[in-house]
């Protein structure tokens, strides 16, 4: 599983998170305080299963 979110200190084109999945579950953790409060942070998640690529999007809005 890979996850990508905007981060000016991260190299473009490289996933911010790359993790193995177990029992169809993957997770990435990162500090939300690095993002401005009230601004939506988009996250794109990609899974590869049985030779097929699955992509979805989610995100969060940090609160002050």
C-alpha distances in whole Angstrom, upper triangle without the diagonal:
4,7,10,14,17,18,22,21,18,18,17,15,13,10,11,8,6,5,6,7,10,12,10,9,7,8,9,13,16,19,20,24,23,23,26,27,27,25,22,19,16,13,11,7,6,5,7,9,13,13,12,10,10,10,11,13,14,16,19,22,24,27,30
4,7,10,14,15,18,18,14,15,14,12,9,6,8,6,5,6,9,10,14,16,13,12,9,9,9,12,14,17,18,21,20,20,23,25,25,23,20,16,14,10,8,6,5,7,9,12,16,15,14,11,11,9,11,12,13,14,17,20,22,25,28
4,7,10,12,15,16,13,13,13,11,9,6,6,5,7,9,12,12,16,18,15,13,10,9,8,10,11,14,15,18,17,16,20,21,21,19,16,12,10,7,6,4,6,9,12,15,19,18,17,13,12,10,10,9,10,11,14,17,18,22,24
4,7,9,12,13,10,11,10,9,8,5,5,7,9,12,15,16,20,22,19,17,14,12,10,12,12,14,14,17,15,14,17,19,20,17,14,10,8,6,5,7,9,12,15,18,22,20,19,15,14,11,11,10,10,10,13,16,17,21,23
4,6,10,11,9,11,10,11,10,8,7,9,12,15,18,19,22,24,21,19,16,14,11,12,11,12,12,14,12,11,14,16,16,13,11,7,6,5,7,9,12,15,18,22,25,24,22,18,17,14,12,10,10,9,11,13,14,17,20
4,7,9,8,10,9,11,11,10,9,12,15,18,21,23,26,28,25,23,20,17,14,14,12,13,12,14,11,9,12,14,15,12,10,7,7,8,10,13,15,19,22,25,28,27,25,21,20,17,16,13,13,11,12,13,14,17,19
4,5,5,8,9,11,11,11,8,12,15,18,22,23,27,29,27,24,21,18,15,14,11,12,11,12,9,9,12,15,16,13,13,10,11,11,13,15,18,21,23,27,30,29,27,24,23,20,19,16,16,13,14,15,14,18,19
4,6,8,9,12,12,13,11,15,18,21,25,27,30,33,30,28,24,22,18,18,15,15,14,14,11,11,13,16,18,15,15,13,14,14,16,19,21,24,26,30,33,32,30,26,26,23,22,19,19,17,17,17,17,20,21
4,7,9,12,12,13,10,14,17,20,24,26,29,32,30,27,24,21,17,17,14,14,14,14,11,12,15,18,20,18,18,15,16,16,18,19,21,24,26,30,33,32,30,27,27,24,23,21,21,19,19,19,18,22,22
4,6,9,8,9,7,11,14,17,21,23,26,29,27,25,21,19,15,15,13,14,15,16,13,14,17,20,21,19,18,15,15,14,15,17,18,21,23,26,29,28,27,23,23,21,21,19,19,18,19,20,19,23,24
4,6,6,9,9,12,14,18,21,23,27,30,28,26,22,21,17,18,16,18,19,20,16,17,20,23,24,21,20,17,17,16,16,17,18,21,22,26,28,26,26,22,23,21,21,20,21,20,21,23,23,26,27
4,6,8,9,13,14,18,21,23,27,30,27,25,22,21,18,19,17,19,19,21,17,17,20,23,24,20,19,16,15,14,14,15,16,19,21,24,27,25,24,20,21,18,19,18,19,18,20,22,22,26,28
4,7,9,12,13,16,19,21,25,27,25,23,20,20,17,19,18,21,21,23,20,20,22,25,26,22,20,17,15,14,12,14,13,16,17,21,24,21,20,17,18,15,17,16,18,18,21,23,24,28,30
4,6,9,9,13,16,19,22,25,23,21,18,17,15,17,16,19,20,22,19,19,22,25,26,23,21,17,16,13,12,13,13,15,16,20,23,21,20,17,17,16,17,17,18,18,21,23,23,27,29
4,5,6,10,13,15,19,22,19,18,14,13,11,13,13,16,17,20,17,18,21,23,24,21,19,15,13,11,10,10,10,12,14,18,21,19,18,15,15,13,14,14,15,15,18,20,21,25,27
4,7,10,14,16,19,22,20,17,14,12,9,10,10,12,14,16,14,14,18,20,22,19,17,13,12,10,10,10,12,14,16,20,23,22,21,18,17,15,15,14,15,14,16,18,18,22,24
4,6,10,12,15,18,16,14,10,9,6,8,9,13,14,17,16,17,20,22,23,21,19,15,14,11,11,9,10,12,14,17,21,20,19,16,16,14,15,14,15,14,16,19,19,23,25
4,7,10,13,16,15,13,9,9,8,11,13,16,18,21,19,20,24,26,27,24,22,18,17,13,12,10,10,10,12,15,18,17,17,15,15,14,15,16,17,17,19,22,23,26,29
4,6,10,13,12,10,7,7,8,11,13,17,19,22,21,22,26,27,28,26,24,20,19,15,14,11,11,10,11,14,17,17,17,15,15,15,16,17,17,18,20,23,24,27,29
4,7,10,10,9,7,9,10,14,17,20,22,25,25,26,29,30,31,29,26,23,21,18,16,13,12,10,10,11,14,15,16,15,15,16,17,18,19,21,23,26,27,30,32
4,7,6,5,5,8,11,14,17,21,23,26,26,26,30,30,31,29,26,23,21,17,16,12,11,9,10,10,13,15,15,14,14,15,16,17,18,20,22,25,26,29,32
4,5,5,7,10,13,16,20,23,25,28,28,29,32,32,33,32,29,26,24,20,19,16,15,12,13,12,14,17,17,17,16,18,18,20,20,22,24,28,28,31,34
4,5,9,12,15,18,22,25,26,30,30,31,34,34,34,33,30,27,25,22,20,17,16,13,14,12,14,17,17,17,16,18,18,21,21,23,25,28,29,32,35
4,7,10,14,17,20,24,25,28,29,28,31,31,31,30,27,24,22,18,17,13,12,9,11,10,12,15,14,14,12,14,15,17,17,20,22,26,27,30,33
4,7,11,13,17,20,21,25,25,25,28,28,29,27,24,22,20,16,16,12,12,10,12,12,15,18,17,16,14,14,14,16,16,18,19,23,24,27,30
4,7,10,14,17,18,22,22,22,26,26,27,25,22,19,18,14,13,10,10,9,12,13,16,18,17,15,13,14,13,15,14,16,18,21,22,25,28
4,7,10,14,15,18,19,19,22,23,24,22,20,17,16,12,13,10,12,12,15,16,20,21,20,17,16,15,14,14,13,14,15,18,19,22,24
4,7,10,12,15,15,16,20,20,21,20,18,15,14,11,12,10,12,13,16,18,22,22,21,19,17,16,15,14,13,13,14,17,17,20,22
4,7,9,12,13,14,17,18,20,19,17,14,15,12,14,13,16,17,20,22,26,26,25,22,21,19,17,16,14,13,13,15,14,17,19
4,6,9,9,11,14,15,17,16,15,12,14,12,14,14,17,19,22,25,28,28,27,24,22,20,19,17,15,13,12,14,12,15,17
4,6,6,8,12,13,15,15,15,12,15,14,17,18,21,23,26,28,32,32,31,27,26,23,21,19,17,14,12,13,10,13,14
4,5,6,9,9,12,11,11,10,12,13,16,17,21,23,26,29,33,33,31,28,25,22,20,17,15,11,9,9,7,9,11
4,5,7,8,12,12,13,12,15,16,19,21,24,27,30,33,36,36,34,31,29,26,24,21,18,14,12,11,8,9,9
4,7,9,12,11,13,11,14,15,18,20,23,26,29,32,35,35,33,30,28,25,23,20,18,14,13,12,9,12,12
4,6,9,8,9,8,11,13,16,19,22,25,28,31,35,34,32,29,27,23,21,18,16,12,10,9,7,10,10
4,6,6,9,9,13,15,19,21,25,28,31,34,38,37,35,31,29,26,23,20,17,14,11,9,7,9,9
4,6,8,10,14,16,20,22,26,29,32,35,39,38,36,32,30,26,24,20,17,13,10,7,5,5,5
4,7,9,13,16,19,22,26,29,32,35,38,38,35,32,29,25,22,19,16,12,9,6,6,6,7
4,6,10,13,16,19,23,26,30,32,36,35,33,29,26,23,20,16,14,10,8,6,7,9,10
4,6,10,13,16,19,23,26,29,32,32,29,25,23,19,16,12,10,7,6,4,7,10,13
4,7,10,13,17,20,23,26,30,29,26,23,20,17,14,11,9,5,5,6,8,12,14
4,7,10,13,17,20,23,27,26,23,19,17,13,11,7,6,4,7,9,11,15,18
4,6,10,13,17,20,23,23,20,16,14,11,9,6,5,5,8,11,13,17,20
4,7,10,13,16,20,19,16,13,11,7,6,4,6,8,12,15,17,21,24
4,7,10,13,17,16,14,10,8,6,5,6,8,10,13,17,19,22,26
4,7,10,13,13,10,7,6,4,7,9,11,14,17,21,23,26,29
4,6,10,10,8,6,5,6,9,12,14,16,20,23,25,29,32
4,7,6,6,5,6,9,12,15,17,20,23,27,29,32,35
4,5,5,7,8,11,14,17,20,23,26,29,31,35,38
4,6,9,10,14,17,21,23,26,29,33,35,38,42
4,7,10,13,17,20,23,26,29,33,35,39,42
4,6,10,13,17,20,23,27,30,33,36,39
4,7,10,14,17,20,23,27,29,33,36
4,7,11,14,17,20,24,26,30,33
4,7,10,14,17,21,23,27,30
4,7,10,14,17,20,23,27
4,7,11,14,17,20,23
4,7,11,14,17,20
4,7,10,13,17
4,6,9,13
4,6,10
4,7
4
